[in-house]
Amino acid sequence: MKPKEIQELIDFIAQCGLDEVNIETENFKLSVKKSSNIQRGNLESLSAPPQSSAPVSQPVALPPTPVAEAPQPPKAAPVAAESSKYITIKSPMIGTFYRTPNPDSPNFVDVGDSITPGKTLCIIEAMKLFNEIESEVSGKIVKILVENATPVEYDQPLFLVDPS
């Protein structure tokens, strides 16, 4: 996990009122525990007993195994410059991005299409579940930032929309 993702997780845990969370994958272990002087509820830990614990402000990742970070897409800089007048629709989850419901169907949206709230823009497959991503804004698709059938990260920009 990247430091920003860890901080977002800690913020989310703090907002939910959980006292302790343990996450373990094949690449890392993460244990987050609030200080004992903060009381917000009696929710139990989400996983096995902690290997180690730390205050919320200092996450601990065990064991320190090197994890190769994915290179940033080269489109990151132009998206920031263009997004000043456009609305960016971002991925709500990690998964695989699909522009069509199946290989024989037309794309949900193309550049130049007008969209309204509730219009399906794409599908993101996560753990064999196909999640339709719907628009929350009205406007015109200016740019599609992700190629079909490619992995996407949480909060990754997918579309640029001109709201005018």
Backbone hydrogen bonds in HBPLUS format (Angstrom, degrees):
<---DONOR---> <-ACCEPTOR-->    atom                        ^
c    i                          cat <-CA-CA->   ^        H-A-AA   ^      H-
h    n   atom  resd res      DA  || num        DHA   H-A  angle D-A-AA Bond
n    s   type  num  typ     dist DA aas  dist angle  dist       angle   num
A0005-GLU N   A0002-LYS O   3.00 MM   3  5.22 115.9  2.42 103.1 118.6     1
A0006-ILE N   A0002-LYS O   2.98 MM   4  6.33 155.8  2.04 156.9 164.5     2
A0007-GLN N   A0003-PRO O   2.93 MM   4  6.18 160.7  1.97 150.8 155.6     3
A0008-GLU N   A0004-LYS O   2.92 MM   4  6.19 155.9  1.98 148.1 154.7     4
A0009-LEU N   A0005-GLU O   2.94 MM   4  6.14 153.0  2.01 144.4 151.7     5
A0010-ILE N   A0006-ILE O   2.92 MM   4  6.20 157.6  1.97 150.3 156.4     6
A0011-ASP N   A0007-GLN O   2.91 MM   4  6.17 159.9  1.95 149.6 155.0     7
A0012-PHE N   A0008-GLU O   2.91 MM   4  6.11 156.0  1.97 145.7 152.3     8
A0013-ILE N   A0009-LEU O   2.89 MM   4  6.14 160.4  1.93 152.4 157.4     9
A0014-ALA N   A0010-ILE O   2.93 MM   4  6.15 158.7  1.97 150.5 156.3    10
A0015-GLN N   A0011-ASP O   3.00 MM   4  6.26 152.4  2.08 146.7 153.7    11
A0016-CYS N   A0012-PHE O   3.01 MM   4  6.24 146.3  2.12 147.1 156.4    12
A0034-LYS N   A0019-ASP O   2.88 MM  15  5.38 167.4  1.90 159.7 161.0    13
A0021-VAL N   A0032-VAL O   2.82 MM  11  5.24 157.1  1.87 153.8 160.4    14
A0032-VAL N   A0021-VAL O   2.78 MM  11  5.24 169.3  1.80 162.6 166.3    15
A0023-ILE N   A0030-LEU O   2.71 MM   7  5.02 165.1  1.73 154.9 160.2    16
A0030-LEU N   A0023-ILE O   2.66 MM   7  5.02 161.2  1.70 159.6 162.6    17
A0025-THR N   A0028-PHE O   2.85 MM   3  5.41 173.4  1.85 170.3 172.5    18
A0029-LYS N   A0062-LEU O   2.49 MM  33  4.83 121.2  1.82 144.5 164.4    19
A0062-LEU N   A0029-LYS O   2.74 MM  33  4.83 154.6  1.80 136.4 144.7    20
A0033-LYS N   A0054-ALA O   3.15 MM  21  5.69 149.2  2.25 166.3 169.9    21
A0038-ILE N   A0035-SER O   3.23 MM   3  5.85 170.0  2.25 119.5 121.9    22
A0058-GLN N   A0055-PRO O   2.94 MM   3  5.51 160.1  1.98 118.9 125.4    23
A0065-THR N   A0063-PRO O   2.82 MM   2  5.79 115.1  2.24 119.0 101.6    24
A0076-ALA N   A0073-PRO O   3.23 MM   3  5.91 168.3  2.25 125.6 125.9    25
A0079-VAL N   A0075-LYS O   3.14 MM   4  6.21 158.6  2.19 157.6 163.9    26
A0080-ALA N   A0076-ALA O   3.33 MM   4  6.54 155.5  2.39 144.4 149.7    27
A0081-ALA N   A0077-ALA O   3.27 MM   4  6.60 157.1  2.32 151.5 157.3    28
A0082-GLU N   A0078-PRO O   2.87 MM   4  6.03 165.0  1.89 156.4 160.4    29
A0083-SER N   A0079-VAL O   2.84 MM   4  5.72 145.6  1.96 146.8 155.6    30
A0087-ILE N   A0161-VAL O   2.77 MM  74  5.03 166.1  1.79 156.3 155.2    31
A0161-VAL N   A0087-ILE O   2.78 MM  74  5.03 159.7  1.82 150.6 157.3    32
A0089-ILE N   A0159-PHE O   2.89 MM  70  5.11 165.1  1.91 144.9 149.9    33
A0158-LEU N   A0089-ILE O   2.73 MM  69  5.70 169.0  1.74 159.3 161.1    34
A0159-PHE N   A0089-ILE O   3.24 MM  70  5.11 159.5  2.28 137.2 142.8    35
A0091-SER N   A0156-GLN O   2.82 MM  65  5.28 154.6  1.89 139.8 146.8    36
A0155-ASP N   A0091-SER O   2.76 MM  64  4.86 157.0  1.81 150.0 148.3    37
A0095-GLY N   A0152-VAL O   3.17 MM  57  5.56 161.3  2.20 144.2 147.0    38
A0152-VAL N   A0095-GLY O   2.78 MM  57  5.56 160.4  1.81 159.7 161.8    39
A0096-THR N   A0125-GLU O   2.88 MM  29  5.02 151.1  1.97 134.2 143.1    40
A0125-GLU N   A0096-THR O   2.87 MM  29  5.02 157.8  1.92 143.5 144.9    41
A0097-PHE N   A0150-THR O   2.88 MM  53  5.54 169.9  1.89 156.8 153.4    42
A0149-ALA N   A0097-PHE O   2.68 MM  52  5.25 131.5  1.91 151.4 166.1    43
A0098-TYR N   A0123-ILE O   2.77 MM  25  5.10 150.9  1.85 162.3 164.7    44
A0123-ILE N   A0098-TYR O   2.91 MM  25  5.10 161.3  1.94 150.5 154.9    45
A0108-PHE N   A0099-ARG O   2.80 MM   9  5.95 160.3  1.84 176.5 172.7    46
A0105-SER N   A0102-ASN O   3.08 MM   3  5.55 164.0  2.10 121.7 126.8    47
A0113-ASP N   A0110-ASP O   3.06 MM   3  5.64 164.7  2.08 139.1 140.7    48
A0112-GLY N   A0141-ILE O   2.77 MM  29  5.22 165.1  1.79 142.3 147.7    49
A0141-ILE N   A0113-ASP O   2.84 MM  28  5.52 162.1  1.87 164.2 165.6    50
A0115-ILE N   A0139-GLY O   2.73 MM  24  5.44 163.7  1.75 154.3 158.3    51
A0139-GLY N   A0115-ILE O   3.07 MM  24  5.44 153.5  2.14 143.8 141.4    52
A0119-LYS N   A0116-THR O   3.08 MM   3  5.73 162.4  2.12 145.1 145.6    53
A0118-GLY N   A0135-SER O   2.80 MM  17  5.27 165.0  1.82 144.7 144.9    54
A0135-SER N   A0119-LYS O   2.81 MM  16  5.37 154.9  1.88 144.5 151.3    55
A0121-LEU N   A0133-ILE O   2.77 MM  12  5.76 176.8  1.77 168.2 168.8    56
A0133-ILE N   A0122-CYS O   2.90 MM  11  5.44 174.9  1.90 149.7 151.1    57
A0124-ILE N   A0131-ASN O   2.90 MM   7  5.22 159.4  1.94 144.0 149.3    58
A0131-ASN N   A0124-ILE O   3.00 MM   7  5.22 168.8  2.01 133.3 136.4    59
A0126-ALA N   A0129-LEU O   2.87 MM   3  5.28 157.8  1.92 152.4 156.4    60
A0129-LEU N   A0126-ALA O   3.07 MM   3  5.28 153.5  2.14 107.9 116.3    61
A0140-LYS N   A0162-ASP O   2.97 MM  22  5.15 150.3  2.06 131.3 139.9    62
A0162-ASP N   A0140-LYS O   2.85 MM  22  5.15 165.8  1.87 152.1 151.4    63
A0142-VAL N   A0160-LEU O   2.80 MM  18  5.43 170.4  1.81 152.0 154.1    64
A0143-LYS N   A0160-LEU O   3.42 MM  17  5.10 157.8  2.48 130.6 131.3    65
A0160-LEU N   A0143-LYS O   2.90 MM  17  5.10 154.0  1.97 149.6 152.5    66
A0145-LEU N   A0158-LEU O   2.74 MM  13  5.02 158.7  1.79 144.0 148.3    67
A0156-GLN N   A0153-GLU O   3.25 MM   3  5.39 154.8  2.31 128.5 124.6    68
